[in-house]
Amino acid sequence: MAPQRRAEIHCAQLHRLVIHSPWMGQAASTASGAQTRLESNHGHGRAHNSPMQSRDFDSSDDVAGGEFSDYISNLPDECLACVFQSLGSRDRNLCSLVCRRWLQIEGQSRHRLSLNAQSELISMIPSLFSRFDAVTKLALKCGRSSVSIGDDALVLISYRCQKLTRLKLRACRELTDTGMASFAKTCKNLKKLSCGSCTFGAKGMNAVLDNCSSLEELSVKRLRGITDGAASEPIGPGVAASSLKVICLKELYNGQCFGPLITGAKNLRTLKLFRCYGDWDKLLEAIADHVTGLVEVHLERLQVSDVGLAAISNCLSLEILHLVKTPECTNLGLKTVAENCKLLRKLHIDGWKTNMISDDGLIAVAKHCPNLQELVLIGVNPTRVGLENLATNCLNLERLALCGSETVGDEEISCIAAKCIALKKLCIKSCPVSNHGMEVLASGCPNLVKVKLKKCRAVTSVGADWLRASRGSLAVILDTTEPENVDASASENGVQEIPMENPQVVAQVGNGDVASRSTGRSTLFKARLGLTAGRNLVACTFRKWSSSGGSSRNSYRGD
């Protein structure tokens, strides 16, 4: 029988035995100690007898001659590996302590690993990667107050992980251009690179681009080695330009030095620019002249005007556009985009209450973009006229968010209820709607499955309960917290630390302090952090509505 078929047959039974055996129950009660042993020994787990003497079996078929049969010992290694890959990180760690065989198989079947990248890690690298010798996705993260690994450690890792395809670097402040160059020459199969708060500069980045010909996604945040303004060395294009599909730049003082890379990436599909200094209109014009296949563009807190939007409108394949806090963008620029980018499916606009984008721009979108499925308006004041045009022409509109709109009241909700036939998800925050609007909504939008209401003072629990009672299958979430300054940037909750960013791996090796445990933050920073955490209803809502995301865990994580 083929190994894959055997794995399928035994997978469910083995999972039950692993989780419910008496040994695993005992291990779960001492998980903290087990985790400490696992992290400190790095491969020297205690030998235990197989836990297959479990008394939890329900079937008499498991009994042979009055004794319980040990099925797991007869399973081939590939079957165990298949099961381990379906377990959560904590369960995998506990399984690795069962016996030496399980320890070996669990390590060899783990493809994803996240490490606390303090300087002390260098002494553990040989034993760590002797055990985890199949890692292809690696995250190295260091705390704010700790000294990170340096070039020697990164080079040693590159020799041990030559099949690495994804690398995430966070606050590795001791890495230099030299270390990145050495790493890039060894790990040439890299497909995704995400780096934040690192101090290497243009030379190190260019080394990656010159050696990693398979690079598809690049995310750079606060790269402190390229802050020399106009004197900074240009980055790119390199051999990676032909394979790059996603570029994300965040909080860069001199992000425009990536211009040669962006304009040289002929196959680029997604471009995300967040809070990068400088005038971007001219660079966007150059990008549009060379890169015509863009499908997704995010612009947040950039100095960009209608000139930049006109350049983007040349990307006829554009499907997703986010304009967040770009006060120089007006109805004119939005009209140009709508008239040319007729495949637009998702549009997010945070107008920052500047009233530069209004009904005129939205009517143009309604007229030219019939495929629109998702619309988020924050700090924009549409009227019934604009919403009626959208509802009448965009028959595929399924997700709508109206946030901080002073003009969206019961009349506008009535229009939505009557016209938005395809609508499935509706989010309303800090708008002057009332219980009457909820009554009207109950009789409209036949496909509606979820409504979120936040900080709408005139909507009470009575109105929400009435809506629930009228539409039994409708999920209604009501938050009556007092309004605050509306700020729901689409990127605040991590839209993107690019989805390598499915950061499903967050492990700690050793006893190092991570950034979240730092106690030296100022009161102001804590206040800002609290505000950020509480102001992202729309961003969180639409990520959950559009796709299911993984959650980070403070342990080893494996595929």
C-alpha positions as CSV (number, residue, x, y, z in Angstrom):
1,M,0.0,0.0,0.0
2,A,1.3,3.5,-0.9
3,P,2.6,5.5,2.0
4,Q,0.2,8.4,1.4
5,R,-2.7,5.9,1.5
6,R,-1.5,4.4,4.7
7,A,-1.2,7.9,6.2
8,E,-4.8,8.6,5.3
9,I,-6.0,5.4,6.9
10,H,-4.2,5.8,10.2
11,C,-4.3,9.6,10.5
12,A,-7.6,10.0,12.5
13,Q,-6.9,7.0,14.7
14,L,-3.3,8.2,15.5
15,H,-4.4,11.7,16.3
16,R,-7.0,10.4,18.8
17,L,-4.4,8.2,20.4
18,V,-1.8,10.9,20.7
19,I,-4.2,13.5,22.2
20,H,-6.1,11.2,24.6
21,S,-3.4,8.8,25.9
22,P,-2.6,9.0,29.6
23,W,0.9,10.1,28.9
24,M,-0.2,13.0,26.8
25,G,-2.7,14.0,29.6
26,Q,0.2,14.1,32.0
27,A,2.4,16.0,29.6
28,A,-0.3,18.6,29.0
29,S,-0.4,19.3,32.8
30,T,3.3,19.9,32.7
31,A,3.5,21.6,29.4
32,S,5.5,24.5,30.7
33,G,8.3,22.2,31.9
34,A,8.2,20.1,28.8
35,Q,8.5,23.2,26.6
36,T,11.5,24.4,28.7
37,R,13.2,21.0,28.3
38,L,12.5,21.0,24.6
39,E,13.9,24.5,24.0
40,S,17.0,24.1,26.2
41,N,18.1,20.6,25.0
42,H,17.4,21.2,21.3
43,G,17.2,17.6,20.3
44,H,18.0,15.7,23.5
45,G,14.4,14.8,24.5
46,R,13.8,12.2,27.2
47,A,13.1,8.7,26.0
48,H,9.6,7.4,27.0
49,N,7.8,4.2,26.3
50,S,5.1,4.4,23.6
51,P,1.9,5.9,25.0
52,M,-0.1,3.3,23.2
53,Q,-1.0,1.5,26.4
54,S,-4.0,3.8,26.6
55,R,-7.2,2.6,28.3
56,D,-9.4,5.0,26.3
57,F,-10.2,2.7,23.4
58,D,-13.9,2.3,22.7
59,S,-13.6,-0.6,20.2
60,S,-13.1,-4.2,21.2
61,D,-11.1,-4.6,18.0
62,D,-8.2,-2.9,19.8
63,V,-8.0,-5.7,22.3
64,A,-5.9,-8.8,21.4
65,G,-5.7,-11.6,24.0
66,G,-6.6,-9.2,26.8
67,E,-3.8,-6.8,25.9
68,F,-3.9,-3.6,24.0
69,S,-2.0,-3.6,20.6
70,D,0.6,-1.0,19.9
71,Y,-0.4,0.2,16.4
72,I,1.8,3.3,16.3
73,S,5.1,1.3,16.5
74,N,4.1,-0.4,13.3
75,L,3.4,2.8,11.3
76,P,6.0,3.9,8.9
77,D,7.8,7.2,9.5
78,E,6.0,9.0,6.7
79,C,2.6,8.3,8.4
80,L,3.7,9.8,11.7
81,A,5.1,12.8,9.8
82,C,1.8,13.3,8.1
83,V,0.0,13.3,11.4
84,F,2.5,15.6,13.1
85,Q,1.9,18.1,10.3
86,S,-1.8,18.2,11.1
87,L,-1.2,19.0,14.8
88,G,-0.9,22.3,16.5
89,S,2.5,23.6,17.6
90,R,2.0,22.8,21.3
91,D,0.9,19.2,20.5
92,R,3.9,18.8,18.2
93,N,6.3,19.9,20.9
94,L,4.7,17.4,23.3
95,C,4.8,14.6,20.8
96,S,8.5,15.2,20.3
97,L,9.1,14.2,24.0
98,V,7.4,10.8,23.7
99,C,10.5,8.9,22.5
100,R,13.6,9.3,20.4
101,R,11.8,8.1,17.2
102,W,9.1,10.7,17.6
103,L,11.6,13.4,18.3
104,Q,13.5,12.6,15.1
105,I,10.5,12.3,12.9
106,E,8.9,15.5,14.3
107,G,12.1,17.5,13.7
108,Q,12.6,16.2,10.2
109,S,9.0,16.9,9.2
110,R,8.9,20.5,10.5
111,H,9.3,23.0,7.7
112,R,8.5,26.2,9.5
113,L,10.4,27.7,12.4
114,S,10.6,30.9,14.4
115,L,13.4,31.8,16.7
116,N,14.2,34.4,19.3
117,A,17.2,35.9,17.4
118,Q,19.3,37.1,20.4
119,S,23.1,36.9,20.1
120,E,23.2,33.8,22.3
121,L,21.4,31.9,19.5
122,I,24.6,31.3,17.6
123,S,25.8,28.6,20.0
124,M,22.5,26.7,19.5
125,I,22.4,26.8,15.7
126,P,24.3,23.6,15.0
127,S,22.1,21.4,17.3
128,L,18.9,23.3,16.3
129,F,19.3,22.7,12.6
130,S,20.6,19.2,13.0
131,R,17.3,18.4,14.5
132,F,15.2,20.7,12.2
133,D,17.0,19.9,9.0
134,A,14.1,20.3,6.6
135,V,13.2,24.0,7.5
136,T,12.2,26.1,4.5
137,K,10.4,28.9,6.3
138,L,12.4,30.8,9.0
139,A,11.6,33.8,11.2
140,L,14.3,35.5,13.2
141,K,13.0,38.0,15.7
142,C,14.8,40.0,18.4
143,G,13.4,42.1,21.2
144,R,13.9,45.8,21.4
145,S,16.2,45.7,24.5
146,S,18.2,42.7,23.4
147,V,21.3,42.3,21.2
148,S,20.4,40.5,18.1
149,I,22.4,37.9,16.1
150,G,25.1,39.2,13.8
151,D,26.6,38.2,10.5
152,D,28.3,35.1,11.8
153,A,25.0,33.6,13.0
154,L,23.2,34.4,9.8
155,V,25.9,32.9,7.6
156,L,25.9,29.7,9.8
157,I,22.2,29.5,9.4
158,S,22.5,29.9,5.6
159,Y,24.9,26.9,5.5
160,R,22.4,24.8,7.5
161,C,19.3,25.9,5.6
162,Q,20.3,26.0,1.9
163,K,16.7,25.0,0.9
164,L,15.2,28.1,2.6
165,T,12.4,29.7,0.6
166,R,11.1,32.2,3.2
167,L,13.0,34.5,5.6
168,K,11.5,37.0,8.0
169,L,13.9,39.3,9.9
170,R,12.7,41.5,12.8
171,A,14.9,43.9,14.7
172,C,18.1,42.1,13.8
173,R,20.1,45.3,14.3
174,E,23.5,43.6,14.2
175,L,23.2,42.3,10.7
176,T,25.2,44.2,8.1
177,D,25.5,44.4,4.3
178,T,28.3,41.8,4.5
179,G,26.2,39.2,6.3
180,M,23.3,39.7,4.0
181,A,25.5,39.3,1.0
182,S,27.0,36.1,2.3
183,F,23.5,34.8,3.1
184,A,22.2,35.6,-0.4
185,K,25.0,33.7,-2.1
186,T,24.2,30.6,-0.2
187,C,20.3,30.7,0.0
188,K,19.6,31.4,-3.7
189,N,16.2,29.6,-3.6
190,L,14.6,32.4,-1.5
191,K,11.1,33.3,-2.6
192,K,9.9,35.6,0.1
193,L,11.9,38.1,2.2
194,S,10.4,40.3,4.9
195,C,12.7,42.5,7.0
196,G,11.8,45.2,9.5
197,S,13.8,47.4,11.9
198,C,17.1,46.1,10.5
199,T,20.2,48.2,10.0
200,F,21.8,46.8,6.8
201,G,21.4,49.0,3.8
202,A,21.3,49.2,0.0
203,K,24.3,47.0,-0.6
204,G,22.8,44.1,1.5
205,M,19.4,44.5,-0.3
206,N,21.1,44.6,-3.7
207,A,23.0,41.4,-2.8
208,V,19.7,39.6,-2.3
209,L,18.3,40.9,-5.5
210,D,21.4,40.0,-7.5
211,N,21.5,36.4,-6.2
212,C,17.9,35.2,-5.5
213,S,16.5,34.8,-9.0
214,S,13.3,33.1,-7.6
215,L,12.3,36.0,-5.2
216,E,8.6,36.6,-5.5
217,E,7.7,38.7,-2.5
218,L,9.7,41.5,-0.8
219,S,8.5,43.4,2.3
220,V,10.7,46.1,3.8
221,K,9.8,48.1,6.9
222,R,12.0,50.7,8.6
223,L,15.2,49.7,7.0
224,R,17.5,52.0,8.8
225,G,20.6,51.6,6.6
226,I,19.1,53.6,3.7
227,T,18.4,57.0,5.3
228,D,20.9,59.1,3.5
229,G,18.4,60.9,1.3
230,A,19.4,61.5,-2.3
231,A,22.8,60.1,-1.7
232,S,21.5,56.7,-1.0
233,E,22.5,53.9,-3.4
234,P,19.7,52.9,-5.8
235,I,18.2,49.5,-5.1
236,G,17.6,47.0,-7.9
237,P,16.6,45.8,-10.3
238,G,18.9,42.7,-10.1
239,V,18.0,39.2,-11.3
240,A,15.1,39.0,-8.9
241,A,13.2,41.8,-10.8
242,S,11.9,39.3,-13.4
243,S,10.3,37.0,-10.7
244,L,9.0,39.6,-8.2
245,K,5.2,39.7,-7.9
246,V,4.7,41.6,-4.6
247,I,6.6,44.6,-3.2
248,C,5.6,46.2,0.1
249,L,7.5,49.3,1.5
250,K,6.6,50.7,4.9
251,E,7.9,53.6,6.9
252,L,10.9,54.3,4.8
253,Y,12.6,57.7,4.9
254,N,14.1,57.1,1.4
255,G,11.8,54.5,-0.1
256,Q,12.1,56.0,-3.5
257,C,15.6,54.5,-3.8
258,F,13.6,51.3,-4.6
259,G,12.4,52.9,-7.8
260,P,14.8,51.0,-10.1
261,L,13.5,47.7,-8.6
262,I,9.8,48.6,-8.9
263,T,10.1,49.9,-12.5
264,G,12.2,46.8,-13.4
265,A,9.8,44.3,-12.0
266,K,7.9,43.6,-15.2
267,N,5.7,40.9,-13.7
268,L,4.8,42.9,-10.5
269,R,1.2,42.2,-9.5
270,T,0.9,43.9,-6.1
271,L,2.5,47.2,-4.9
272,K,2.0,48.5,-1.4
273,L,3.4,51.8,-0.2
274,F,2.8,52.8,3.5
275,R,4.0,56.0,5.1
276,C,7.1,56.5,2.9
277,Y,8.6,59.9,2.7
278,G,8.8,62.0,-0.4
279,D,6.7,63.0,-3.5
280,W,5.6,59.8,-5.2
281,D,3.8,61.2,-8.3
282,K,6.8,61.1,-10.6
283,L,7.8,57.6,-9.5
284,L,4.3,56.3,-10.0
285,E,4.3,57.7,-13.5
286,A,7.6,55.9,-14.2
287,I,6.2,52.7,-12.7
288,A,3.0,52.9,-14.8
289,D,5.1,53.3,-18.0
290,H,7.1,50.1,-17.3
291,V,4.8,47.9,-15.2
292,T,1.4,47.4,-16.8
293,G,0.2,44.3,-15.1
294,L,-0.5,45.6,-11.6
295,V,-3.6,44.1,-10.0
296,E,-3.4,45.5,-6.5
297,V,-2.2,48.9,-5.3
298,H,-2.2,50.2,-1.7
299,L,-1.3,53.8,-1.0
300,E,-1.3,55.0,2.6
301,R,-0.2,58.3,4.0
302,L,1.8,59.2,0.9
303,Q,2.4,62.5,-0.8
304,V,0.5,61.5,-3.9
305,S,-2.0,63.5,-5.9
306,D,-4.4,63.1,-8.8
307,V,-1.3,63.0,-11.0
308,G,-0.2,59.7,-9.4
309,L,-3.8,58.3,-9.6
310,A,-3.8,59.2,-13.3
311,A,-0.6,57.1,-13.7
312,I,-2.1,54.2,-11.8
313,S,-5.2,54.4,-14.2
314,N,-2.9,53.1,-16.9
315,C,-2.9,49.7,-15.2
316,L,-5.9,48.4,-16.9
317,S,-5.8,45.1,-15.0
318,L,-6.2,46.8,-11.6
319,E,-8.7,45.0,-9.4
320,I,-7.9,46.2,-5.8
321,L,-7.2,49.9,-4.8
322,H,-6.6,51.3,-1.3
323,L,-6.4,55.0,-0.9
324,V,-5.8,55.7,2.8
325,K,-5.1,59.2,4.1
326,T,-3.9,60.7,0.8
327,P,-5.5,64.2,1.1
328,E,-4.3,65.4,-2.3
329,C,-6.3,62.7,-4.1
330,T,-9.7,64.1,-5.2
331,N,-12.8,63.1,-7.2
332,L,-10.9,63.9,-10.4
333,G,-8.2,61.3,-9.8
334,L,-10.8,58.7,-8.7
335,K,-12.8,59.4,-11.9
336,T,-9.7,58.7,-14.0
337,V,-9.1,55.4,-12.3
338,A,-12.7,54.4,-12.6
339,E,-12.9,55.2,-16.3
340,N,-9.8,53.1,-17.1
341,C,-9.7,50.4,-14.5
342,K,-13.0,48.8,-15.2
343,L,-12.1,45.5,-13.6
344,L,-12.0,47.1,-10.1
345,R,-13.4,44.6,-7.5
346,K,-12.3,46.1,-4.2
347,L,-12.0,49.8,-3.3
348,H,-11.0,51.2,0.1
349,I,-11.0,54.9,0.6
350,D,-10.0,56.7,3.9
351,G,-10.8,60.3,3.1
352,W,-9.5,61.6,6.4
353,K,-12.6,63.8,6.5
354,T,-11.1,66.2,4.0
355,N,-14.2,65.9,1.7
356,M,-11.9,65.7,-1.3
357,I,-13.7,62.5,-2.5
358,S,-17.5,62.6,-2.5
359,D,-20.5,61.6,-4.6
360,D,-18.9,62.7,-7.9
361,G,-16.1,60.2,-7.5
362,L,-18.3,57.4,-6.3
363,I,-20.8,57.9,-9.1
364,A,-17.9,57.5,-11.6
365,V,-17.0,54.2,-9.9
366,A,-20.6,53.1,-10.0
367,K,-20.8,53.9,-13.7
368,H,-17.6,52.3,-14.9
369,C,-16.8,49.5,-12.4
370,P,-19.8,47.1,-12.5
371,N,-17.6,44.3,-11.0
372,L,-17.2,46.0,-7.6
373,Q,-17.6,43.5,-4.8
374,E,-16.2,45.3,-1.8
375,L,-16.4,49.0,-0.9
376,V,-15.0,50.6,2.3
377,L,-15.5,54.3,2.9
378,I,-13.9,55.9,5.9
379,G,-14.2,59.6,6.6
380,V,-16.1,60.0,3.3
381,N,-19.6,61.6,3.2
382,P,-21.7,59.9,0.5
383,T,-25.3,60.8,0.1
384,R,-28.3,58.8,-1.0
385,V,-27.5,59.8,-4.6
386,G,-24.1,58.3,-4.5
387,L,-25.1,55.2,-2.7
388,E,-28.1,54.6,-5.0
389,N,-25.8,54.8,-8.1
390,L,-23.5,52.3,-6.5
391,A,-26.3,49.9,-5.6
392,T,-28.0,50.2,-9.0
393,N,-24.9,49.7,-11.1
394,C,-22.7,47.5,-9.0
395,L,-24.9,44.4,-8.8
396,N,-22.1,42.2,-7.4
397,L,-21.5,44.4,-4.3
398,E,-21.3,42.0,-1.4
399,R,-19.3,43.8,1.3
400,L,-19.9,47.4,2.3
401,A,-18.4,49.5,5.2
402,L,-19.4,53.0,6.1
403,C,-17.2,54.5,8.8
404,G,-17.3,58.0,10.2
405,S,-19.7,59.3,7.6
406,E,-21.7,62.3,8.7
407,T,-24.2,62.0,5.9
408,V,-25.1,58.3,6.3
409,G,-28.3,58.1,8.2
410,D,-31.6,56.2,8.1
411,E,-32.4,57.4,4.6
412,E,-29.2,56.1,3.2
413,I,-29.7,52.8,5.0
414,S,-33.1,52.6,3.4
415,C,-31.5,53.0,0.0
416,I,-29.0,50.3,0.8
417,A,-31.8,47.9,2.0
418,A,-33.8,48.5,-1.1
419,K,-31.1,48.4,-3.7
420,C,-28.2,46.3,-2.6
421,I,-29.6,42.9,-3.5
422,A,-26.3,41.0,-3.4
423,L,-25.0,42.5,-0.2
424,K,-23.8,39.9,2.4
425,K,-21.7,41.9,4.9
426,L,-22.5,45.4,6.2
427,C,-20.3,47.4,8.6
428,I,-21.4,50.8,10.0
429,K,-19.3,52.7,12.4
430,S,-19.8,56.2,13.9
431,C,-22.7,57.1,11.6
432,P,-26.0,58.9,12.5
433,V,-28.2,55.9,12.0
434,S,-30.9,54.9,14.4
435,N,-33.2,52.0,15.3
436,H,-35.5,53.0,12.4
437,G,-32.7,52.3,10.0
438,M,-32.4,48.8,11.5
439,E,-36.1,48.2,11.0
440,V,-35.8,49.1,7.3
441,L,-32.7,47.0,6.9
442,A,-34.6,43.9,8.3
443,S,-36.9,43.9,5.2
444,G,-34.2,44.4,2.6
445,C,-30.9,43.0,1.4
446,P,-32.1,39.4,1.1
447,N,-28.6,37.9,1.0
448,L,-27.4,39.7,4.1
449,V,-25.7,37.4,6.6
450,K,-23.8,39.7,8.9
451,V,-24.1,43.3,10.3
452,K,-21.6,45.1,12.5
453,L,-22.7,48.3,14.2
454,K,-20.2,50.2,16.2
455,K,-20.4,53.6,18.0
456,C,-23.7,54.5,16.4
457,R,-25.3,56.3,19.3
458,A,-28.9,56.2,18.1
459,V,-28.8,52.4,17.6
460,T,-29.7,50.6,20.8
461,S,-29.9,47.0,21.9
462,V,-33.7,47.2,21.2
463,G,-33.1,47.9,17.5
464,A,-30.4,45.2,17.2
465,D,-32.5,42.6,19.0
466,W,-35.4,43.5,16.7
467,L,-33.2,43.0,13.7
468,R,-32.0,39.6,15.0
469,A,-35.6,38.5,15.7
470,S,-36.8,39.6,12.2
471,R,-33.9,37.8,10.4
472,G,-33.2,34.7,12.3
473,S,-30.1,33.7,10.3
474,L,-28.6,37.2,10.4
475,A,-25.6,37.8,12.7
476,V,-25.9,41.2,14.3
477,I,-22.9,42.6,16.3
478,L,-23.6,45.8,18.3
479,D,-20.9,47.9,20.1
480,T,-22.3,51.0,21.7
481,T,-19.0,52.3,23.0
482,E,-18.8,56.1,22.9
483,P,-17.4,57.4,19.6
484,E,-13.7,58.3,19.3
485,N,-11.7,59.8,16.5
486,V,-12.2,57.5,13.5
487,D,-9.1,56.1,12.1
488,A,-9.3,52.7,10.5
489,S,-6.2,52.5,8.3
490,A,-6.3,49.4,6.1
491,S,-2.8,48.5,7.1
492,E,-2.7,49.2,10.8
493,N,-3.3,45.6,11.9
494,G,-0.6,44.2,9.7
495,V,-2.0,44.3,6.2
496,Q,1.1,43.7,5.6
497,E,3.7,42.4,7.0
498,I,3.3,40.6,3.7
499,P,1.6,37.4,4.0
500,M,4.5,35.5,4.6
501,E,2.8,37.1,7.0
502,N,0.7,34.4,7.5
503,P,3.1,34.6,10.4
504,Q,2.0,31.3,11.6
505,V,5.4,30.7,13.3
506,V,6.4,32.4,16.4
507,A,8.7,30.4,18.6
508,Q,11.0,31.3,21.5
509,V,14.3,29.5,22.0
510,G,15.9,30.2,25.3
511,N,14.8,32.7,27.9
512,G,15.1,35.8,25.9
513,D,12.9,38.8,26.4
514,V,10.7,39.6,23.5
515,A,9.5,43.1,22.6
516,S,6.1,42.6,24.0
517,R,7.6,42.0,27.5
518,S,9.5,45.2,27.6
519,T,8.6,47.4,30.6
520,G,10.4,50.5,29.6
521,R,7.9,52.0,27.2
522,S,6.7,55.5,27.8
523,T,3.2,56.4,28.8
524,L,2.7,58.1,25.5
525,F,3.7,55.0,23.5
526,K,1.3,52.9,25.5
527,A,-1.5,55.3,24.9
528,R,-0.8,55.2,21.1
529,L,-0.6,51.5,21.2
530,G,-4.0,51.3,22.9
531,L,-5.5,53.6,20.3
532,T,-4.1,51.6,17.5
533,A,-5.5,48.4,18.9
534,G,-9.0,49.8,19.3
535,R,-9.5,51.6,16.0
536,N,-9.3,48.9,13.4
537,L,-12.8,47.5,13.2
538,V,-13.0,47.8,9.4
539,A,-9.6,46.5,8.6
540,C,-10.1,43.5,10.9
541,T,-13.7,42.9,9.7
542,F,-12.8,42.7,6.0
543,R,-9.7,40.5,6.5
544,K,-12.0,38.1,8.4
545,W,-14.7,38.3,5.8
546,S,-12.4,37.9,2.8
547,S,-10.2,35.1,4.1
548,S,-9.4,33.2,7.2
549,G,-6.0,34.1,8.7
550,G,-3.7,32.1,10.9
551,S,-2.8,33.2,14.4
552,S,0.6,33.6,15.9
553,R,1.6,31.4,18.7
554,N,4.4,31.6,21.2
555,S,5.9,28.2,20.4
556,Y,7.5,26.3,17.6
557,R,5.3,26.1,14.6
558,G,5.5,23.5,11.9
559,D,4.0,22.6,8.6
